[in-house]
């Protein structure tokens, strides 16, 4: 029996997992890189470019979990497939169903998974001390020979290899053998790349110059020497686990960025559209409000001017950024997109400006940074308001001089990058509140484009809805045949607090629930949308003038409060009302409660 994954389950935590995976369609040299309850990352070495599933195609997976050896069989769809260069490819698979109780097995494994450590050549006394040091933090697996250590490491979930004992020659031979095996796997592509393998923590005797050479070559993660303290072992193992997790995520993000750049380049190299033809990005731009926006986009696109896009969440700021890039004359060069709210300050600084090897604990290799990767093209900084004052100062310097200095580096590189920024807040208000640097704001504010929310351009809703319906028919292999008139009226009248993104989700749900050839009707819309739709209320509620005025008043107050983040005084100013009066009416409509 196949059990589906819950369609709207929250994204579960991704954990490293390096085990062999068998796929159907067959894919040679396939290994898992990481896994969650809803997805799995894979690397493989196909025998040819056409081998294995493509993007959007279904795939069946089979693999064993470490330790328990329980076998997992799952079905999913390939969300993306990327050629990493050479013989290796990477895939991201969304898991939508499992065989029998395999989904429960996987969930149990993920919830109970702890750091796994392989310990080689430890004496009985050392083994006892290591068990005590790692209790509650990691699970040790002991090997008395190099072959046993190799078998344990092949489990695929060991974060570290502790090399112990008093035999220096045997310990160093194991380190060399593990390094040779990792290098061979990089060349052959048949195993996880060396960046993702177990870290070596050396706890055996060795000459200092030999240890320095191993450390400089990246073969040893930590050298603790014979008889290390329990605390130093514990910290080294925990750091190895964290470092391997970070490298897994960096590797995944690097693939994602490289794939995005290649896709963008492929799009820009495509044949130009016929005159008057409208691409996917132009859908929903027919309203007068969006025509004004597009006129501003066309005026500013050819000039090297920083552009600030302001609009509510889901209004399509990234779509406009891509149109700006396409019309800028830089379309043949990269467009790099970074969400400034997705990373901490340290990681965001490293992503934007790059870092040199050794700049911080996990900087095991040089990283050029997004500004360097976007040189000659465009960088789009979404949610710019989430940056810290320290990072804002560095962004200002890049904007004014074009000079980029990586974290921990001394050399400055000059770049020519067009900067587009976006925010879902009023940036002028952010400056006045002291949350955003005024000098950076004025530098970004050279040309501001305010994107109207979807409720202010209802004429765009039917066109967008029809586009999304056709898109999801193709993506989900459905055959929904249009929308009923009352659904179109309801969609046009709904206020869309989530804007285009919410409309997209509503149509995805409707198409997914539709029967073959069914017209989208109220049955397929979310209950919340149907119950709050003004069109619905006018048909079913009191039709008196007083009742209608009450509904209009409630909708205007709700819209003003949402636009101004629930701040009553700001909403009152926008509506031209006294804050006390607005508070009384908002409470009457159940829209606001005084703290």
C-alpha positions, 0 to 999 in steps of 0.5 A: 500500500502506498501512503501519500505525504501530506500535501501541505505539511511544513518543510521538515529539517534537512539532515545529511545522509550519504547512502547508495540509492537505486532509482527507477528510471535507472541512474548510475552511481546515485547517492543521497546527499541529504534527506527530510520527510518530504525531500531528498538530495541526490548526486549521480554519475549517469552513463549518458546525458539522457539517463535517468529522470528529467525535471518534472518527471516521476521517479521511484527510489529505494535505499537503506537507512544506516544503523537499523538497515530498514529499507525505504521505498518512495515515489517522488517528482524531480523538482530540479536536475543540474549538470554540475560539470564533468560526469556528476549531476545533482537532483532534488526530489520531492517525496510524495508517497511511500510504500507501506509504513516506510514514511513512518520509518523515515520520520522515526529515523529523522526524529531520533537521528544523532551524530554518528562517530567511527572510532578506530584502534581505541584500547579498552580504556580509551573506548570507555573514556570516549563513551563517557565523553560522547554520552548524550551527544553522539553514538560511537562505533568501534573498529579494531582494524582498518577494514572494520573502519571502512565498513563502518564509514560506508554506513553513510552517516558518520560525521567523524572518524576518530583515529586513536591508539598508540601505533603511529604508523597504523594511524597515519596509514588509515588517514592516508587510505581514507584521503586516497579513497576520498580523492578517488571518489571525487574523480570517479563520482561514484561516492559522495564528494570529499567535501561531504565525507566524514571528518578525521579527528586525530587522537594518536601520536605523530610527529608535529611536522607530519600533523601540520602537513596533514592539517594544511592538506585538509586531511585532518579536521582536528589533531588532539594528540594522544589521551585528549580530554573528554571536553576537547573530544566532545567539542571536536565531534560536535564541530565536525557535525556542524561543519559537515552540515554547513558544507552540505548546505553550501554545496547545495546552495552553490549548485542552486546558484550555478543552476540559476545562472545557467538557466538565466543565461539560457533564457537570455540566449533564446530567440527574441519574441515576435513583436507584440508577443507577451511572455510569461513575465508580462502576464497580469500587466494590462491594468492602468496601474501596472501599465504605469509601472511598466512605463517607468520600468522601460524608462529606467531599464537602459540606465545604470541607476539603482532601482528600489521596488516597493510593494506588498509581499507577493506583488511580483517584485522579482518578476519586475526585476527580471524584466528590468534586467532583460531590458537593461542591455545586460540581459546576456549577463547574469541576474543574481537573486538574493533574499536578504531575509533568508540568512544571518548577517555573517552568512549573508555577508559571505554570500554577497562579498565572498570570503577567503579560505580560513576567514572563519571556522567553516571557510575551508575554500575561497568563495567569490561572492555574488557581486563578483559572480554578477559582474557585468550583470545585475544583482537583485537584493530582495527584502533589503530592509532585513539587512543589519546596519553593519552590512548596510554600510558595506553595501553602500561602499559597493554601490558608491565605489564598485569595490568588493573586498571578501571577508578575511581578505585584503585584495579589493576587486572592482565590479560593474553590477547593476543593483536592484533592491526590493522591500515590502515595507515603506523604506522612508518609514524604516529610515525615520524609525532608525531601522535603515541607514538614511545614506543607503536609502538615498543611494537606493532611492535614485528611482523608486517604483511602487507596485500596486497590490492586486486588490487595486488592479482587479482587472488583472485577476482574471488574466492571471487566474487563467494563466495559472490554471493553464500552467498548473494543468501542465505541471500537475497533469490535470485538465481543468477546463476554465472557470465559471463566471461566478468564480471569476467574479468572486476572484475579482472581488476578493481583496487578495491580502497575499496578492499574486502569490495567494492567487497562484496558490488558490489556482494550484489547489483548485487544479489539483482538486479538479476532476478531468475536464471539470470547470473550476467552481466554488467547490474547488476554492478555499472555504476562507475565500468563499466565506469572506468574498464581498461578492458572496456577502452581497448575495447572501447577506442583508441587502439594505443600504446600511448593511452594504455601507457597513461591509464597505466600511469594514473592508476599507478599515481592514485594508488600511490596517493590513497595509500599515502593519496593524498600526492604528495611528498610521491607518487613521492618517491614511484614511483621514480619520481620528485614531480614537474614532477609527479604533472604536469602529475597528473594534466594532467590526472585530478588526482590532483589540486594544492592548 
